[in-house]
Every structure is written in structure tokens, then in C-alpha cells.
Amino acid sequence: MSRALAWEREGLIWPHREASAFIRAGGARWHVQRMGDPAKPPLLLLHGTGASVHSWRHLMPLLAETHHVLAPDLPRHAFTTGHPPEDTSLPRMATAIARLLATLDFEPEAIVGHSAGAALALQLALDHGFTGPIIGLNSALRPFPGLAAQLFPAVAKLLFVNPFVPRLFSGMAAISGDTDRFLRKATGSHIDAEGMACYEALLSNSRHTKGALAMMANWDLPRLQTRMRNVSNPVLLVHSDKDAAIPLEWAREAQGWIPGAELEVIEKLGHLAHEEAPEAVHAFVAEFLAAHAMAKTA
């Protein structure tokens, strides 16, 4: 499917439609979801590469009990449109997010990022003055080792500039209908039918897959790694021991790059742990946020 995802077509199956809005900011049209009392502490959620706000469908309502929660579809992902490919680099995506937050007059007191969303949260801290707690769920922070660090972005860039590749990927997803097996192999996670239907729609759309490829091609984790020692935010990394995408050992290594970072391990879950076991993930997030909220007021 080469046409863009449509909110009144594919979006009909999206969880929490009533919480969705479309916002113009910086020449782009953002899809965002908001939950919770605006009088409560603001909390920003950032999904990972190739996902969308649907990945927060279970965790977001839990967090909204104590926070005013905002979750956007990232540039060139799902129902967010209008960003050029270069806005998928880590620094420019952080700038785009900062512009969106300014438009909404939303100043998060904390950020929760899944996978690449955790790197984006750190970039917001380093470049845009965010000083609050950061919680990374199965964080994608470690560059690929050795030659792969140079080859992986180059390969992604080659795939991105070939107009047939995203259509090939999305066509294979649509024909095979085997999203479940693909996700289980790639992430080690088993998720519900509602989430699987959303991933099926995303992976079957060539514009979305091209956005994910652009993000992969432009992501510069080695440069971020050199700056992580300058992060002064309280940081919690929550990682699954069965993550098939990012090994737990990589999370332990990344923890050492961030001064004072904490690491909590969730057992028997995969890369999408926040979708598999939202209550378990919420317990770690809520405890960390509460502890730092109390420290702030002490």
C-alpha cells in the first residue's frame, strides 16, 4: 500500500481513538494522544522505531491515573505526516519534538521512551534543556559493534532511497499475514490481538515502513554515546531478559555510560514488555517517578 495511512480507514482500529488529536506544528501534522487530568504532572511517552502511539495502549491509561500523559506518533511514523526525511535523524527529531511540545505548551516533568524513544529522550535532555527523570524501556542506546556500526546505517540508507524496497517489505507483510511470527522472532514478545492488528496495518504500509527505514538510516548512536556522560537527569533503564532485539548485556553496558543510571530487569518478557505485561512495567515506572517527585518537593 503506497498511500498514506488514513485515520478514517486504518485508524478505525486504533486504541483510544477518543484520546487522539491532530496538531499542526513546524509545517507537520502530528497525531497525538492525551490522557489524564491536565492538573497532574505532565509526562511524555516516546515510542520506538516502526511503532506508533498504539504501543502505549495498556500502559498509558495506568500512567494517566497519576499524570497528564502525552504520546505522539514520531515523524514519518503512522499518522504523523509532513516531516522531511532528514527530520528522522536523532538531533532533528528531538528538535521536532521540542517544537511540538512548545506548540502544545506541554512541559514534561518526566519522559518514558521505549527502544529508540529512550535515545530520543536523552537527546532532548542534552540539546533542549530537559532536566527531569528519564525512563528507558528496553532502550536502544548501544551502537552496533565493530564494522556493523558503519554498515547498518549505510544499508538502511540504501534501502530507503530504493523506492521499491518499502513497498516490497509492506507487500510481503500484507500477503503473508504473518506479522505475529515476525514480531515474535524479532522481539521475543507475545502481544494481544489488538496490538497485532495495529502492527499489521503499519507493516503493510510502505510510507510507514519508509519512515522507519529513514529513522534507521539517520540514527547516529555512536555520537550520542560520546555525550551520555554529560547526562545529569535521573535515569532508569528497565530491560527484559528475553529481549530478542536488544540483549540485556547491551543495557548493562549502556547503564555504565550514564552517570548514576539505574537498571531493573524484568524476567521472561521480550522487547515489547510494556505491551506484554503493562502492570509489571508500570510498577517500576511508578516507583521511580514517585521517588523523584518526592525528592523534588523535599
C-alpha positions in Angstrom: 0.0 0.0 0.0 1.7 3.2 -1.2 -1.0 5.6 0.0 -0.6 7.2 3.5 -2.3 5.7 6.5 -5.8 7.3 6.9 -7.3 8.0 10.3 -10.8 7.2 8.9 -9.6 4.0 7.3 -6.7 2.2 9.1 -7.2 4.4 12.2 -10.6 2.9 12.9 -8.9 0.1 14.8 -6.5 2.3 16.8 -6.8 2.0 20.6 -8.1 5.0 22.5 -9.3 7.0 19.4 -11.2 9.3 21.8 -7.9 10.5 23.2 -6.4 11.4 19.7 -5.9 14.8 18.2 -4.1 16.2 15.1 -1.8 19.1 15.8 0.0 21.4 13.3 3.5 22.3 14.4 6.5 23.3 12.3 4.8 22.5 9.0 3.9 19.0 10.0 0.7 17.4 11.1 1.2 15.4 14.3 -1.1 12.6 15.6 -1.0 12.7 19.4 -2.9 11.1 22.2 -3.5 12.7 25.6 -4.9 11.2 28.8 -5.3 12.2 32.4 -6.1 15.3 34.3 -4.2 18.4 32.9 -3.7 19.5 36.5 -1.5 16.5 37.2 2.3 16.3 36.4 2.9 16.2 32.6 4.5 13.0 31.3 5.8 12.4 27.7 5.8 9.0 26.1 8.1 8.3 23.0 7.6 5.1 21.1 10.3 3.2 19.2 11.3 2.8 15.5 8.4 1.4 13.4 5.8 1.7 16.1 3.1 4.3 17.0 1.1 5.5 19.9 -0.8 2.2 19.8 2.2 0.6 21.6 1.2 2.5 24.8 -2.4 1.3 24.7 -2.2 -0.6 28.0 0.5 1.4 29.9 -0.8 4.9 29.1 -4.1 4.6 31.0 -2.2 3.3 34.0 0.1 6.3 33.9 -2.8 8.6 33.4 -4.1 7.8 36.9 -1.3 10.0 38.3 -0.1 12.1 35.3 -1.2 14.1 32.4 0.2 12.0 29.6 1.1 12.9 26.0 2.1 10.4 23.4 2.9 11.4 19.7 3.4 9.4 16.6 7.1 10.2 15.7 8.0 12.0 12.5 7.1 9.9 9.4 5.5 7.3 11.5 1.9 6.1 11.4 -0.5 9.1 11.3 2.1 11.9 11.7 2.9 13.4 8.3 4.7 16.4 6.7 8.3 15.9 8.0 11.1 15.7 5.5 13.4 12.5 5.7 16.2 14.5 7.4 13.9 15.1 10.4 14.3 11.4 11.3 17.9 12.0 12.5 18.3 11.9 16.3 19.0 15.6 16.8 16.4 16.8 14.3 13.7 14.5 15.6 14.4 15.9 19.1 14.1 19.4 17.8 10.8 18.5 16.1 9.5 17.0 19.4 10.6 20.2 21.3 8.7 22.3 18.7 5.6 20.2 19.2 5.8 20.5 23.0 6.2 24.3 22.6 3.1 24.4 20.4 1.1 22.4 22.9 2.5 24.4 25.8 3.4 21.0 27.3 6.4 20.9 29.6 7.0 17.3 30.7 8.3 16.6 34.1 9.4 13.2 33.0 9.8 11.2 29.8 9.3 7.5 29.2 10.8 6.2 26.0 10.7 2.7 24.5 13.6 1.4 22.5 14.8 4.3 20.2 12.4 6.5 22.1 14.9 6.3 25.1 17.7 7.7 22.9 15.4 10.5 21.8 14.6 11.3 25.5 18.4 11.6 26.2 18.8 13.8 23.1 16.1 16.1 24.5 18.0 16.3 27.7 21.3 17.1 26.0 20.1 19.6 23.4 16.9 21.1 24.7 17.4 21.5 28.5 15.1 18.8 29.7 16.1 18.0 33.3 13.5 15.6 34.6 13.6 11.8 35.1 14.0 9.6 32.0 12.9 6.0 32.0 14.0 3.9 29.1 12.1 0.7 28.4 14.2 -1.9 26.5 16.3 1.0 25.4 18.1 1.1 22.1 21.2 3.0 23.2 24.2 0.9 22.2 25.7 1.2 18.7 26.1 -2.0 16.8 29.6 -3.4 17.5 32.5 -3.1 15.1 32.0 -2.7 11.4 28.2 -3.1 11.8 28.1 0.4 13.3 29.1 1.8 9.9 27.4 -0.8 7.7 23.9 -0.8 9.3 23.0 2.9 8.7 24.5 2.7 5.2 22.4 -0.4 4.3 19.3 1.3 5.8 20.0 4.4 3.7 20.4 2.3 0.5 17.1 0.6 1.2 15.4 3.9 1.9 16.4 5.5 -1.4 15.2 2.5 -3.4 11.5 3.2 -3.9 10.7 -0.5 -4.4 12.1 -1.7 -1.0 9.5 -0.3 1.3 6.7 -1.5 -1.0 8.4 -4.9 -1.1 8.5 -5.1 2.7 4.9 -3.9 3.1 3.7 -6.2 0.3 5.3 -9.2 2.0 3.6 -8.3 5.3 0.2 -7.9 3.6 0.5 -11.1 1.6 1.9 -13.3 4.3 -0.3 -12.1 7.1 2.4 -13.4 9.3 3.1 -10.3 11.4 2.7 -12.3 14.6 5.5 -14.7 13.8 7.7 -11.9 12.5 7.3 -9.9 15.8 7.8 -12.9 18.0 11.1 -13.7 16.2 12.3 -10.1 16.1 11.3 -9.1 19.6 10.8 -12.2 21.7 7.4 -10.8 22.7 3.9 -12.2 22.6 1.3 -9.4 22.3 -2.5 -9.3 22.1 -4.7 -9.3 19.0 -5.4 -5.6 19.2 -1.8 -4.6 19.1 -1.1 -7.2 16.4 -3.7 -5.7 14.2 -2.1 -2.3 14.5 1.3 -3.6 13.7 -0.2 -5.4 10.7 -1.6 -2.1 9.4 1.8 -0.4 10.0 4.0 -3.0 8.4 1.6 -3.3 5.4 2.0 0.4 4.6 5.0 1.4 2.5 5.0 5.0 3.7 5.3 4.0 7.3 8.0 1.4 6.6 9.9 4.0 4.6 9.7 6.3 7.6 11.1 3.6 9.8 13.9 3.0 7.3 14.7 6.7 7.2 15.0 6.7 11.0 17.3 3.7 10.9 19.4 5.3 8.2 19.8 8.6 10.1 20.2 7.4 13.7 23.7 8.2 15.0 24.0 6.3 18.3 27.9 6.5 18.3 27.7 10.3 18.6 25.1 10.1 21.3 27.2 7.6 23.2 30.1 10.1 23.4 27.7 12.6 25.1 25.9 10.3 27.5 28.5 11.1 30.3 27.0 14.6 30.2 23.5 13.4 31.1 22.6 14.7 34.6 19.0 13.5 34.6 17.9 10.7 36.9 17.7 7.7 34.5 16.1 4.3 35.0 16.6 1.6 32.4 14.0 -1.2 32.5 15.1 -4.2 30.4 13.7 -7.7 29.7 16.0 -10.7 29.9 14.3 -12.3 26.9 14.6 -9.3 24.6 15.5 -10.7 21.1 16.2 -7.3 19.6 18.5 -5.7 22.3 20.4 -8.1 24.6 20.3 -7.4 28.3 24.1 -7.2 28.2 23.9 -4.2 26.0 21.6 -2.5 28.5 24.1 -3.2 31.3 26.8 -1.7 29.1 24.7 1.4 28.3 24.0 1.9 32.1 27.7 2.4 32.6 27.8 5.3 30.2 25.1 7.4 32.0 26.2 8.7 35.4 24.0 7.4 38.2 21.7 5.4 35.9 19.8 2.5 37.5 18.9 -0.8 35.8 15.9 -3.0 36.6 15.5 -6.4 34.9 12.1 -7.9 34.0 12.2 -11.7 33.6 10.6 -13.8 30.9 9.5 -10.9 28.6 10.7 -9.6 25.3 11.4 -6.3 23.6 7.7 -5.3 23.8 7.5 -5.9 27.6 5.3 -2.8 28.1 2.8 -4.3 25.8 3.0 -7.9 27.2 2.9 -7.0 30.9 2.0 -3.4 31.3 1.2 -3.7 35.1 4.7 -5.1 35.8 6.4 -2.3 33.8 4.1 0.3 35.4 5.2 -0.8 38.8 8.8 0.1 38.0 7.9 3.4 36.3 5.5 4.5 39.0 8.0 3.8 41.8 10.8 5.7 40.1 8.5 8.7 39.2 7.2 8.8 42.8 10.6 8.7 44.3 11.9 11.6 42.2 8.7 13.6 42.7 9.2 13.3 46.4 12.9 14.2 46.1 11.9 17.3 44.1 9.5 18.5 46.8 11.7 17.6 49.7 
